[in-house]
Amino acid sequence: MRTFTLDEAQWLLPTLRDVLKRAMHSKQTIDQVNAELGAVNQRIFLVGGMLPDLAHLSRRRAMRDTAVQAAQDALGEIQAMGVQVKDLDKGLLDFPCDLGDETILLCWKDGEDEITHYHGMEEGFAGRKPITDAIRAAGSGRSH
């Protein structure tokens, strides 16, 4: 598992923002198409005998498949950097960070300007705490 200093994680944010936006947009498309297809299936089940627009549904399925691939590619790119995607709807990313003999997770949420919080390995977003001076100092001097 790759670990990051606070500076290294901050340095990656501009790249990660772009990749995360692609993944989030793709997930929104997937959710929209799935909801649309589910509604059509429900109408067919309730009404019966309905003739759906098969060409339109085929295009929407193809759009969903493209979005699935785009989301997988973006998530793979983020994970290849060693960053953990915790919640794609909220845009939550965690960066493992060595703090002495303990590993913590630097926690960033889409929309935040910089990484200002962390939490333990077993804690989630609700357990976020402000970055401490010890975290700021940990690993200083490591290069990107």
N, C-alpha and C positions, 0 to 999 in steps of 0.2 A: 504494500500500500504506500503510495507516494504521500509525503507530507509536505506542507507548505509553511513558510513563515507568513506573517501578516502582510509584509511587503510583497512577497511573491504572489499571494492571493489577490491583493489589490491590483497588482500589475496585470493580472489576467482578466480582470473584470471587463474592460472594453471589448475584448474578443468574445468573452462568454456572454455578454449582453446580446450581441448580434446572433450568436448561435442559439441561445435560449429563446429569443424572440421567434426564430424560425420554428423551433420545436413547439412552442406555445401556440403559434398560429396554426401549425399543422394539426395539433390536438383539437383546437377549436373547430377546424374544418371536419375532422373525423367525428367529433361529437354532433355537429350539425347534420351531417349526412346520415349518421346512425339514427338520430332522432327522426329525420324525415322518412327513412326507410322503415323504421318501426311504426310510424304513424300510418304509412301505406299498408303495411302488413296487418295492423289492427283494423283498418277500414275494410280490407278484403275479408278478414275473419268475421267482422260484425255484419257487413252488408252481403258478402258473398256475390259471386257472379260479376264483380266489378272488373273492368278492363283497364288496368293501369297503363300509363304511357311508358312502355318498355324501353324505348330509346332514351327517354329522359332518365329513367332509373338506371339504365346501363351507364350513361354518362356520369351520373352521381356516384355509382359504385367505383368507376374508374378514377374519379376525383378523390374518393376516399382512399383507394389503394395507393394513389400517388402521395397523398398526405401521410399515410402510414409509413411509406418508405422514407419520406422527407423527415418525419419525426424520428424514426429509427436512426437515420444518418446523423441528425443533429445530436441526439442523445449519445450515440457512439462517439462522436467528436468530443463532447464534454467529458464523458467517462474516460476516454483515451488520455485526456489531460490529467487524470487523477482526481477529478472533482466529482462529487456525489450529487445526483439530482434527487431531491427529497419530495418535491411536490411540483408537478408541471403546471397545474392550474394556478398556483400562487407564484410560481417562479422561484422556488426555494432551492438554494445550492449550499452544500457543506464542503469545507476544505479541511481535511485532516491536518492537524498541527501538533507537533511534539512539544510538550511543555514539561521539561524535566523528564521524569519517568512515566508521565501520563500523556495519553493522546486525547486531545479535545477536538471539537469541530468548530471551525470558524464558520459563522452562519450569515448568509447574505440572501436578501429577498429582492426580487425584481422591483425596481422603483427606488431602491435605496441608492444613495450616491456612492457609498463606500461600505466596507465591512466594519460594523460597529459592535457586533455581538458574537457570542460563542455559546456553546453548550457542551455538556459531557456526551460521551459516546452513547449512553443509554437514555439521555434526555432528548426531547424533541424541541420543536419550535417554541412550545409553551415554556420551556426551561431556559430560554435565552437570557444571558446576562451580558452587561456591557464589557467590552474589551478592557483588560487590565494593563497596567504598565509592564507586568511580567510577560504578558503575551506580546506586547509591542517590542520588548527587548529580546524575546526568544528568537534565536537564529539570526539576529541582525549580523550582517556581514556575509551571509550566504548570498550567492549570486543567483540570478534568474536562470 
